[in-house]
Amino acid sequence: MSDTPRRNPRMEWILRNRLHPEHEMLAAAQNGPTRGPTGLLRKNPHAVGFIGPQGIRRIDRSAGLSGGASGSSSGGRGRSTGAEVELPLHRVDNPDFYVAVVVDLVAGRLSSHDRDILGQARLLAQAAEEQGAVVAVALGEAREANFELAGADRLVSLTELNGRPLSGYCPEHRLAVLEAVESQLAPRFWLFPDSIHGGADLGSRLSARLGERPAVHAWKVDAQQTVCRGGTQRTDWHRPTARVLLLAEECALPVDETRHEAKPIELDAIPDVSALIEDLGPVDVDPSKIALGEAEFILSAGNGIRDWDQFHAVATALGATEGASRVAVDDGHMPRGRQVGATGTWVTARVYVAVGISGAIQHLQGIGQCDKVIAINLDESCDMIKRADLSVIGDSQAILGELLRLAEARQGSPDTASDDAATDMTEEARHVA
């Protein structure tokens, strides 16, 4: 018989058809992480875990709570509250080229979109034969941005330019900083999040300034070819990899196995520009008119609320959007449009405060993408307490009353973010309770 490998037409057809039920399994065996029909990364559940001493596959679902080394075997974006494992340091002393990532830094934090793009930049830096370094460009205040664990080898961080803060809408000043980075570092690739938080606008401006044709809504990128999603998210466009890339969410897996230097870089000279747009600050919006799916701070009520007038007063004082569990909605205390959960609205708030909610599985599914969850409940063994980042065990009416008092006392305090105020006041209320 001949040693020439034989083709398998059926397997090749399955690998081309992302909708085939066997596509993910075959692609995972050949190419590692794969994508579903919408372009989002999918994990092979059969590849999760490790083989134990008895030859049986073990899956550690404690997310590192025990502090053991097996807690990191599951990978992903799980939260670890136990002893942290010291990750190996990745250093790039003399890089041959740079890959620049301009992060959104929504509210001063690295979003999951930012981390995905930093992961994509790491792939581009490692794919070349030369030694590449990832440069994170942070414009504005970075309060909780751990660039070392996100994959940044170098960091350009500015909070103001020519006496003007970079936290507001100031595209001319931000573009001037990017021009200085281009002049000093000449990155091989520019990566931006294709988002409404400023990444798409700033990436388009830089593309026009550099005379480059950007790749927009790119979800699969390598050094030679880029796949962009278009046609109402149903069509893929293949094109050579551009120098400026506007990337979609989940374009790559975030960095979670190494830590990096994030060595600061001082820009030599930034061109002086006169702002054509004056930022007058954010416009006050009634939280009750914000849709649950777009709210960043939600105060949600459950069956444990007895004084609804007090609950509405606390939500108004904190500037929070009101939500509710299905029980509270079914009892007529809140409208159906305020129901949170898999049977209501899936929320992505940065701060979610659950008052008197035990935590049904549908509700926990609906708050799965929330950044910080605070639970106020009498039952310390309920599922919501287990899910929460901060738990307050006590009577909800007494705790809400203390929150209302603290909120009224802080009404005259300027420059206080609602989410930080809520966290601080809840911690104080916990001690009072």
Backbone hydrogen bonds, N-H to C=O, Kabsch-Sander energy under -0.5 kcal/mol:
donor,donor_aa,acceptor,acceptor_aa,energy
12,E,8,N,-2.2
13,W,9,P,-2.1
14,I,10,R,-2.1
15,L,11,M,-2.3
16,R,12,E,-1.2
17,N,13,W,-1.2
18,R,16,R,-0.9
20,H,17,N,-1.3
23,H,20,H,-1.8
24,E,20,H,-0.5
26,L,22,E,-2.1
27,A,23,H,-2.8
28,A,24,E,-2.4
29,A,25,M,-1.5
30,Q,26,L,-1.1
31,N,27,A,-3.7
32,G,28,A,-1.2
34,T,42,R,-1.4
36,G,40,L,-2.4
39,G,36,G,-1.8
42,R,34,T,-3.6
47,A,44,N,-1.7
48,V,45,P,-1.0
50,F,58,R,-2.5
52,G,50,F,-0.5
52,G,56,I,-2.9
55,G,52,G,-1.9
58,R,50,F,-3.8
61,R,59,I,-0.8
65,L,62,S,-1.3
67,G,64,G,-0.8
71,G,68,G,-1.1
72,S,69,A,-1.3
73,S,70,S,-1.6
75,G,72,S,-0.7
78,G,75,G,-0.7
81,T,79,R,-0.5
87,L,85,V,-0.6
90,H,259,R,-3.0
91,R,89,L,-0.6
96,D,131,Q,-3.5
97,F,131,Q,-1.0
99,V,133,A,-2.3
100,A,189,F,-2.4
101,V,135,V,-3.1
102,V,191,L,-2.5
103,V,101,V,-0.8
103,V,137,V,-1.4
106,V,109,R,-0.6
108,G,105,L,-1.9
109,R,106,V,-1.5
110,L,144,E,-0.7
111,S,109,R,-0.6
115,R,111,S,-2.1
116,D,112,S,-2.0
117,I,113,H,-1.9
118,L,114,D,-2.1
119,G,115,R,-2.0
120,Q,116,D,-1.9
121,A,117,I,-2.5
122,R,118,L,-1.9
123,L,119,G,-1.6
124,L,120,Q,-2.1
125,A,121,A,-2.2
126,Q,122,R,-1.8
127,A,123,L,-1.5
128,A,124,L,-0.7
132,G,125,A,-0.8
132,G,130,E,-0.7
133,A,97,F,-1.8
135,V,99,V,-2.6
135,V,133,A,-0.5
136,A,134,V,-0.6
136,A,154,R,-2.4
137,V,101,V,-3.2
137,V,135,V,-0.5
138,A,136,A,-0.7
138,A,156,V,-2.9
139,L,137,V,-0.6
140,G,138,A,-0.7
140,G,158,L,-3.2
143,R,108,G,-0.9
143,R,141,E,-0.7
144,E,108,G,-1.8
146,N,144,E,-0.7
147,F,145,A,-1.2
150,A,146,N,-0.8
151,G,147,F,-0.8
152,A,147,F,-2.1
153,D,134,V,-1.6
153,D,151,G,-0.5
154,R,134,V,-2.4
155,L,263,K,-2.2
156,V,136,A,-2.8
157,S,155,L,-0.6
158,L,138,A,-2.2
161,L,164,R,-2.7
164,R,161,L,-1.7
166,L,159,T,-2.6
170,C,168,G,-1.0
174,R,170,C,-2.1
175,L,171,P,-2.5
176,A,172,E,-1.8
177,V,173,H,-1.7
178,L,174,R,-2.0
179,E,175,L,-2.2
180,A,176,A,-1.7
181,V,177,V,-2.0
182,E,178,L,-2.5
183,S,179,E,-2.3
184,Q,180,A,-2.1
185,L,181,V,-2.9
186,A,181,V,-0.9
186,A,182,E,-0.8
188,R,98,Y,-2.8
189,F,98,Y,-0.9
190,W,243,R,-3.4
191,L,100,A,-2.9
192,F,245,L,-2.7
194,D,247,L,-3.0
195,S,193,P,-2.0
198,G,195,S,-0.6
200,A,195,S,-1.4
202,L,198,G,-2.6
203,G,199,G,-2.5
204,S,200,A,-1.9
205,R,201,D,-2.0
206,L,202,L,-2.4
207,S,203,G,-2.1
208,A,204,S,-2.1
209,R,205,R,-2.0
210,L,206,L,-2.4
211,G,207,S,-1.1
212,E,207,S,-2.2
215,A,244,V,-2.1
216,V,214,P,-0.6
218,A,246,L,-2.4
219,W,227,V,-2.4
220,K,227,V,-1.3
222,D,225,Q,-1.7
226,T,239,R,-3.0
227,V,220,K,-3.0
228,C,226,T,-0.6
228,C,237,W,-2.9
229,R,217,H,-2.4
230,G,235,T,-3.4
234,R,230,G,-1.1
234,R,231,G,-1.0
235,T,230,G,-2.6
237,W,228,C,-3.2
238,H,236,D,-0.5
239,R,226,T,-2.1
241,T,224,Q,-2.0
245,L,190,W,-3.1
245,L,243,R,-0.5
246,L,215,A,-3.4
247,L,192,F,-2.9
247,L,245,L,-0.7
248,A,218,A,-2.8
251,C,248,A,-0.9
255,V,150,A,-0.5
259,R,88,P,-2.3
260,H,148,E,-2.2
261,E,90,H,-0.7
262,A,152,A,-1.0
263,K,153,D,-2.3
265,I,155,L,-2.4
267,L,265,I,-0.5
273,V,271,P,-0.5
275,A,273,V,-0.6
279,D,277,I,-0.6
280,L,278,E,-0.7
289,K,286,D,-2.0
290,I,287,P,-1.4
294,E,291,A,-1.5
295,A,291,A,-1.0
295,A,292,L,-0.6
298,I,351,V,-2.3
299,L,321,T,-2.4
300,S,298,I,-0.6
300,S,353,V,-3.4
301,A,323,G,-1.9
302,G,355,V,-1.7
304,G,356,G,-1.8
305,I,302,G,-1.4
308,W,306,R,-0.8
311,F,307,D,-1.5
312,H,308,W,-2.4
313,A,309,D,-1.9
314,V,310,Q,-2.3
315,A,311,F,-2.2
316,T,312,H,-2.0
317,A,313,A,-2.3
318,L,314,V,-2.4
319,G,315,A,-1.0
320,A,315,A,-2.4
321,T,297,F,-2.8
323,G,299,L,-2.1
324,A,338,R,-1.7
325,S,301,A,-2.2
329,V,325,S,-1.7
330,D,326,R,-2.9
331,D,327,V,-1.9
332,G,329,V,-1.5
333,H,328,A,-1.8
334,M,328,A,-0.8
338,R,335,P,-1.7
339,Q,336,R,-1.6
340,V,324,A,-2.7
341,G,345,T,-2.1
342,A,362,Q,-2.3
344,G,341,G,-1.3
345,T,339,Q,-1.5
347,V,366,G,-2.3
350,R,296,E,-1.2
351,V,296,E,-2.0
352,Y,372,K,-2.7
353,V,298,I,-2.9
354,A,352,Y,-0.6
354,A,374,I,-3.3
355,V,300,S,-2.9
355,V,353,V,-0.6
356,G,354,A,-0.6
356,G,376,I,-2.9
358,S,356,G,-0.5
364,L,360,A,-2.5
365,Q,361,I,-1.9
366,G,362,Q,-1.5
367,I,363,H,-1.1
368,G,365,Q,-1.2
369,Q,347,V,-0.6
370,C,367,I,-1.6
371,D,349,A,-2.1
372,K,350,R,-1.6
374,I,352,Y,-3.1
375,A,390,L,-2.3
376,I,354,A,-2.9
377,N,375,A,-0.5
377,N,392,V,-2.1
380,E,378,L,-0.9
382,C,379,D,-1.2
384,M,358,S,-2.4
386,K,382,C,-1.4
387,R,383,D,-1.8
388,A,384,M,-1.7
389,D,373,V,-2.5
390,L,373,V,-1.6
392,V,375,A,-3.0
393,I,391,S,-0.5
394,G,377,N,-1.3
394,G,392,V,-0.7
399,I,395,D,-2.2
400,L,396,S,-2.8
401,G,397,Q,-1.9
402,E,398,A,-1.8
403,L,399,I,-2.5
404,L,400,L,-2.5
405,R,401,G,-1.8
406,L,402,E,-2.5
407,A,403,L,-2.7
408,E,404,L,-2.2
409,A,405,R,-1.7
410,R,406,L,-1.2
411,Q,408,E,-0.9
413,S,410,R,-1.7
417,A,415,D,-0.6
421,A,417,A,-2.4
422,A,418,S,-2.3
423,T,419,D,-2.2
424,D,420,D,-2.8
425,M,421,A,-2.8
426,T,422,A,-2.1
427,E,423,T,-2.0
428,E,424,D,-2.1
429,A,425,M,-2.6
430,R,426,T,-2.0
431,H,427,E,-1.5
432,V,428,E,-2.0
433,A,429,A,-2.8
